[in-house]
Amino acid sequence: MMTTPFVNDENNVYQSTLWPGLTLTRQERHLLLHCPSPVDSLSSAIYGGGIGKIDRIANIYVDRFYNCANPEKDVAELFQNWGYPQETTAGLLTAVRLEHAAVLEENGKDASLFCCTTAGVSNGARAGSERTTFPVYQPGTINIMLMIDAKLTQAAMVNAIMTAVEAKTAALGDLGIRDAENGLVATGTTTDAIVLGVSQSSSYSIEHRYCGTATDLGAAIGRVVYGAVQESLRAAGVKPS
């Protein structure tokens, strides 16, 4: 099911239709994805990134004037103020309006998937092309929160990230998004981030070892990420070129 749950200002909580207890809440300054129990995580989050165990992800809005000198410290202070456990919460920063977040879920025989994205493309970029680069952190433009209720090996988790990024790139290509500097077809933006969470639920008999596009799970990952990225861009007013 595809939805943009927060376009209507009266809606502040989205409850997963497939993953009992998984909720996405719009707060004043951030989206909070809360899992009913800790999940294995692999991510590029500015706070709580890498490999670990998390039960929350906060996608935090900052404006274009945000001082990026010490984002980890800034996020840690926000988590302390909000009462979030710093050891099990991943933090993302986004310059995209939170009401444009899109959610897509899909149920399969051996896995259920939840994907939430916030996306903008004002700084579209093509990997491998010559362009301006920066040595410091910048807030995310396409942030992907991908949750998989299934059992995956660590190698499969890496494979899942690969497939998700491929799907994001396909979504941008099909919309005709271009590198802001050289006009080439964009593969992403200059400030993308992703968080993958895996339940490792014992209710599934299969342990997934692969998540490429030839697998059932990889195909599902591609569909939810592709759809959510396109929907969040549509909500933000981006039209195919």
C-alpha positions in Angstrom: 0.0 0.0 0.0 1.3 3.4 -1.0 0.6 6.5 1.0 1.8 10.0 1.9 0.4 9.8 5.5 1.3 13.3 6.6 0.1 15.4 3.7 -3.1 16.0 5.7 -2.1 18.1 8.7 -4.5 16.2 10.9 -2.6 12.9 10.6 0.4 12.5 12.8 0.7 8.7 13.3 1.0 5.9 10.7 0.7 2.3 11.9 2.2 -0.4 9.7 -0.5 -2.6 8.1 1.9 -5.5 7.9 4.3 -5.2 10.9 2.4 -5.1 14.2 3.6 -2.4 16.5 5.7 -0.6 13.8 4.8 3.1 13.8 5.8 6.2 12.0 5.0 9.4 13.9 5.3 13.0 12.7 6.7 15.2 15.5 7.2 19.0 15.3 10.7 18.7 13.8 11.2 15.0 12.9 9.7 11.7 11.8 10.1 8.9 14.3 10.0 5.3 13.1 9.6 3.1 16.1 10.0 -0.7 16.0 8.2 -2.9 18.5 11.5 -4.7 19.2 15.2 -4.1 18.3 16.2 -4.8 14.7 19.6 -5.5 13.2 20.7 -2.4 11.4 23.1 -1.4 8.6 23.1 2.2 7.7 24.8 5.4 6.6 23.0 7.4 9.3 24.9 10.4 10.6 24.2 9.2 14.1 24.0 5.5 15.0 25.2 4.5 11.6 27.2 1.3 10.6 26.2 -2.1 12.0 24.2 -2.4 15.2 20.9 -2.9 17.0 18.3 -0.1 16.9 14.6 0.3 17.7 14.1 3.9 16.5 15.0 6.0 13.6 14.6 9.8 13.7 14.6 11.7 10.4 15.2 15.3 11.5 14.3 18.4 9.5 16.9 21.2 9.3 16.7 24.2 7.0 19.2 25.2 4.3 21.1 27.5 6.8 21.9 24.6 9.1 25.5 24.7 10.5 27.0 21.3 9.6 30.1 21.7 11.8 29.1 18.9 14.3 26.0 17.1 13.3 26.6 14.1 15.6 26.7 16.3 18.6 23.6 18.2 17.5 21.6 14.9 17.0 22.8 13.6 20.4 21.5 16.7 22.1 18.2 16.4 20.3 17.8 12.8 21.3 18.6 13.7 24.9 15.9 16.5 24.9 13.4 14.1 23.3 14.1 11.2 25.7 15.3 8.8 23.0 17.9 6.2 23.9 21.0 7.2 22.2 22.5 3.7 22.0 19.5 2.3 20.0 18.3 5.3 17.9 19.6 6.2 14.5 19.5 9.8 13.4 19.2 11.3 9.9 19.1 14.9 8.9 17.0 16.1 6.0 16.3 19.4 4.3 13.1 18.0 2.8 9.7 18.9 4.2 8.5 16.1 6.4 4.9 16.1 5.1 6.2 14.9 1.8 7.3 11.6 3.3 6.0 8.6 1.4 5.4 5.1 2.7 5.1 1.8 0.8 4.6 -1.6 2.3 4.6 -5.1 0.7 3.9 -8.5 2.0 5.5 -11.7 0.7 5.6 -15.4 1.7 9.1 -15.1 3.3 9.3 -11.4 4.3 7.3 -8.2 4.8 8.7 -4.8 3.9 8.1 -1.2 5.0 9.8 1.7 3.3 9.6 5.4 4.1 11.4 8.0 2.1 11.8 11.8 2.2 13.1 13.0 -1.2 14.1 16.2 -3.0 16.3 16.6 -6.1 17.5 20.2 -6.1 21.1 18.8 -5.8 20.8 15.9 -8.1 24.1 14.3 -9.0 25.6 11.6 -11.2 28.2 9.4 -9.6 31.3 9.0 -11.7 31.0 12.4 -13.3 33.2 15.5 -12.7 31.5 17.9 -10.3 32.0 20.1 -7.3 32.6 18.1 -4.1 32.8 19.1 -0.4 34.8 17.7 2.6 32.0 18.2 5.1 28.7 16.7 6.0 25.5 18.1 4.4 21.9 17.3 5.4 20.2 14.5 3.5 18.1 15.1 0.4 16.9 11.5 -0.3 16.7 9.6 3.0 15.4 6.0 2.9 14.2 4.0 5.9 13.8 0.4 4.8 12.6 -2.2 7.3 12.4 -5.9 6.5 10.6 -8.4 8.6 12.5 -11.5 7.8 15.8 -13.4 8.5 18.8 -12.1 6.5 22.5 -12.9 6.7 24.9 -9.8 7.0 25.9 -10.4 3.4 22.2 -10.3 2.3 21.8 -7.0 4.3 24.6 -5.5 2.2 23.0 -6.9 -0.9 19.7 -5.3 0.2 21.3 -1.9 0.4 22.8 -2.4 -3.1 19.3 -3.2 -4.5 17.7 -0.3 -2.7 20.2 2.1 -4.1 19.8 0.7 -7.6 16.0 1.2 -7.3 16.5 4.8 -6.1 18.6 5.5 -9.2 16.0 3.9 -11.5 13.3 6.1 -9.9 15.3 9.2 -10.6 16.2 8.1 -14.1 12.6 7.4 -15.0 11.6 10.9 -13.8 14.4 12.4 -15.9 16.2 13.9 -12.9 19.5 15.5 -14.0 22.8 16.4 -12.3 22.4 20.0 -11.3 25.9 20.9 -12.6 26.4 18.9 -15.8 22.9 17.9 -17.0 23.7 14.2 -17.0 21.1 11.8 -15.7 21.3 11.8 -11.9 22.1 8.6 -10.0 21.1 10.2 -6.7 21.7 13.5 -4.9 24.9 14.7 -3.2 23.5 14.0 0.3 21.6 10.7 0.3 21.3 8.4 3.3 19.8 5.0 4.0 18.9 2.9 7.1 18.1 -0.8 6.8 16.5 -2.6 9.7 15.9 -6.4 9.8 13.8 -8.1 12.4 15.5 -11.5 12.1 12.1 -12.9 13.0 11.9 -16.6 13.8 8.4 -16.7 12.3 10.1 -17.1 8.9 11.7 -20.4 8.1 14.0 -19.1 5.4 17.2 -17.2 6.1 17.8 -15.0 3.0 21.4 -15.1 1.8 20.9 -12.9 -1.3 18.8 -9.8 -2.1 19.7 -9.1 -5.7 17.0 -8.3 -8.2 16.8 -12.0 -9.3 15.4 -13.0 -5.9 11.8 -12.6 -4.6 13.0 -10.4 -1.7 15.3 -8.3 -3.9 12.5 -7.7 -6.4 10.3 -6.6 -3.5 13.0 -4.2 -2.2 13.3 -2.7 -5.6 9.5 -2.1 -5.9 9.0 -0.5 -2.5 12.1 1.8 -2.8 11.3 2.8 -6.4 7.7 3.5 -5.5 8.4 5.4 -2.3 11.1 7.6 -3.9 8.8 8.5 -6.8 5.8 9.1 -4.6 7.8 11.4 -2.1 9.1 13.4 -5.1 5.6 13.6 -6.5 4.3 14.9 -3.2 7.0 17.6 -3.3 5.8 18.7 -6.7 8.5 17.1 -8.8 7.2 16.2 -12.3 8.7 13.9 -14.9 10.9 15.8 -17.4 
